[in-house]
Amino acid sequence: RFLSWYERWTTRSSMERWVLLKLSFSQLINAFAAPLVAAYVTGNKSGWYVRGGLMEAAFFVQCSNALLPPLVHLLGIGDKFKRYLLAPHARTQKMLNRMLAPPIFPMAEQHAASVTSIGLAMFYMPVLPISPFISMAGLILSYFTNK
């Protein structure tokens, strides 16, 4: 995200679109590959539904990808850290204004988290039937967080 500002986009919307594509692709690859690689490396190729198997890892990966981004956005930990801990120690008015400015809405990050949640639900739905409900809970939480 940080380096996208230096790519000389003609419009902000085209930059956001490209960031959304890059974030979605990287998050989907990371979310799909992590449980599969972990199951392969541990030698647990046939124990998908056993305790600690592939489906348990997939369940927790999907829960964390669906529920954590809206909760982090709701809590606003980084913004509160800047506002309450760093702002009182600002040395210049310009620095204080930058710390107290309202946060920029992370449009690409929010949409990438939604795409990742839906992608995980579609990928794991045949073997983990609760997947659409986890994704739906994350999307509903994201909707009310951003409303």
C-alpha positions as CSV (number, residue, x, y, z in Angstrom):
1,R,0.0,0.0,0.0
2,F,2.8,2.4,0.9
3,L,4.7,1.9,-2.3
4,S,1.6,2.4,-4.4
5,W,1.8,6.2,-3.9
6,Y,5.1,6.2,-5.8
7,E,3.8,4.3,-8.9
8,R,2.5,7.6,-10.5
9,W,-1.1,6.7,-11.0
10,T,-3.2,9.1,-13.1
11,T,-6.2,8.8,-10.7
12,R,-6.8,7.7,-7.2
13,S,-9.4,5.2,-8.2
14,S,-7.1,3.4,-10.6
15,M,-4.5,3.2,-7.8
16,E,-7.1,1.8,-5.4
17,R,-8.3,-0.7,-8.0
18,W,-4.7,-2.0,-8.5
19,V,-4.0,-2.1,-4.7
20,L,-7.3,-4.1,-4.3
21,L,-6.2,-6.6,-6.9
22,K,-2.7,-7.0,-5.4
23,L,-4.0,-7.3,-1.9
24,S,-6.7,-9.7,-2.8
25,F,-4.4,-12.0,-4.8
26,S,-1.7,-12.0,-2.1
27,Q,-4.2,-12.6,0.8
28,L,-6.0,-15.4,-1.1
29,I,-2.7,-17.2,-1.9
30,N,-1.5,-16.8,1.6
31,A,-4.8,-18.0,3.1
32,F,-5.1,-21.0,0.8
33,A,-1.5,-22.0,0.9
34,A,-0.8,-21.8,4.6
35,P,-3.0,-24.7,5.7
36,L,-2.2,-26.8,2.7
37,V,1.6,-26.4,3.1
38,A,1.3,-27.0,6.9
39,A,-0.6,-30.3,6.3
40,Y,1.9,-31.4,3.7
41,V,5.0,-30.5,5.8
42,T,3.7,-32.3,8.9
43,G,3.1,-35.5,6.8
44,N,-0.6,-35.4,7.6
45,K,-1.8,-36.0,4.1
46,S,-4.8,-38.2,4.8
47,G,-6.0,-36.9,8.2
48,W,-8.0,-33.9,7.0
49,Y,-10.7,-34.1,9.6
50,V,-8.7,-35.3,12.6
51,R,-7.9,-32.9,15.5
52,G,-5.2,-30.6,14.3
53,G,-5.8,-31.6,10.7
54,L,-6.3,-29.5,7.5
55,M,-9.9,-28.7,8.1
56,E,-9.3,-27.4,11.6
57,A,-6.5,-25.2,10.3
58,A,-8.8,-24.0,7.5
59,F,-11.6,-23.2,9.9
60,F,-9.4,-21.0,12.1
61,V,-7.7,-19.4,9.0
62,Q,-11.2,-18.6,7.7
63,C,-12.4,-17.3,11.0
64,S,-9.4,-15.0,11.4
65,N,-9.6,-13.7,7.9
66,A,-13.4,-13.0,8.1
67,L,-13.6,-11.6,11.6
68,L,-10.3,-9.9,12.5
69,P,-10.1,-7.2,9.8
70,P,-13.5,-5.7,10.7
71,L,-12.6,-5.9,14.4
72,V,-9.3,-4.2,13.9
73,H,-11.0,-1.4,11.9
74,L,-13.7,-1.1,14.6
75,L,-11.2,-0.7,17.4
76,G,-8.9,1.7,15.5
77,I,-5.9,0.8,17.7
78,G,-3.3,2.6,15.5
79,D,-5.3,5.8,15.3
80,K,-5.9,5.8,19.1
81,F,-2.2,5.2,19.7
82,K,-1.4,8.2,17.6
83,R,-4.1,10.4,19.1
84,Y,-3.7,9.6,22.8
85,L,0.0,8.6,23.2
86,L,1.9,10.3,20.4
87,A,0.0,13.6,19.8
88,P,0.6,15.1,23.3
89,H,4.4,14.9,22.5
90,A,4.2,16.5,19.1
91,R,6.9,19.1,18.6
92,T,5.3,21.2,15.8
93,Q,1.8,22.2,14.9
94,K,2.1,20.4,11.5
95,M,3.0,17.2,13.3
96,L,0.1,17.6,15.7
97,N,-2.3,18.3,12.8
98,R,-1.1,15.1,11.0
99,M,-1.6,13.0,14.2
100,L,-5.0,14.4,14.9
101,A,-6.3,14.2,11.4
102,P,-9.1,11.7,10.8
103,P,-7.9,8.4,9.4
104,I,-8.2,7.8,5.7
105,F,-10.8,5.1,5.0
106,P,-8.8,2.0,3.7
107,M,-11.1,1.2,0.8
108,A,-8.8,-1.3,-0.9
109,E,-8.0,-3.1,2.3
110,Q,-11.7,-3.4,3.2
111,H,-12.6,-4.8,-0.2
112,A,-9.6,-7.1,-0.3
113,A,-10.6,-8.5,3.1
114,S,-14.2,-9.1,1.8
115,V,-12.9,-10.8,-1.4
116,T,-10.6,-13.0,0.7
117,S,-13.5,-14.0,2.9
118,I,-15.7,-14.9,0.0
119,G,-12.8,-16.7,-1.8
120,L,-12.1,-18.8,1.3
121,A,-15.8,-19.6,1.6
122,M,-16.0,-20.8,-2.0
123,F,-12.7,-22.8,-1.8
124,Y,-13.5,-24.6,1.5
125,M,-17.3,-24.9,1.1
126,P,-17.3,-28.5,-0.4
127,V,-15.2,-29.9,2.5
128,L,-16.2,-27.4,5.3
129,P,-19.9,-26.7,5.1
130,I,-19.8,-23.9,7.7
131,S,-17.6,-21.8,5.5
132,P,-20.4,-19.6,3.9
133,F,-21.8,-18.8,7.3
134,I,-18.4,-17.7,8.6
135,S,-17.9,-15.5,5.6
136,M,-21.4,-14.1,5.9
137,A,-20.8,-13.3,9.6
138,G,-17.6,-11.5,8.6
139,L,-19.3,-9.5,5.8
140,I,-22.1,-8.5,8.1
141,L,-19.6,-7.4,10.8
142,S,-17.7,-5.5,8.1
143,Y,-20.9,-3.8,6.9
144,F,-21.9,-2.6,10.4
145,T,-18.3,-1.6,11.2
146,N,-18.0,0.6,8.1
147,K,-21.6,2.0,8.2
